[in-house]
Amino acid sequence: MRLSEDKVRRIAERLHDELEQQGVLAYKERPGSKPGEGRAARVKHIYDFIVEDLRREEQIDAEVEEVLNSYSRELKGTERDILFRKHKEEIARKRGYTL
């Protein structure tokens, strides 16, 4: 994964807190729950979503690498970068994944 688990956790926490602070999302704690318990569960849900999204993108990247490795000649530099991006966009679009 391109981001460490700690960075993803911090992103999830910040996203949760920013949305709550801006009033985009409002949450009520369940009766009888410990303070912060609901927040932790919501942050975990956001974290899991981000991690799954990163894994899907990694799978697409791996598939693009397979396609590029199947070329009969070696691709270098800018040409490889352009082809990588084009194939990634195509594969992502076929899978319904938004980059």
Buried (B, 14 or more C-beta within 10 A) or exposed (E): EEEEEEEBBBBBBEBBEEBBEEEEEEEEEEEEEEEEEBBEEBBEEBBEEBBEEBEEBEEBBEBBEEBBEEEEEEBEEEEEEEBBEEBBBEBBEEEEBEE
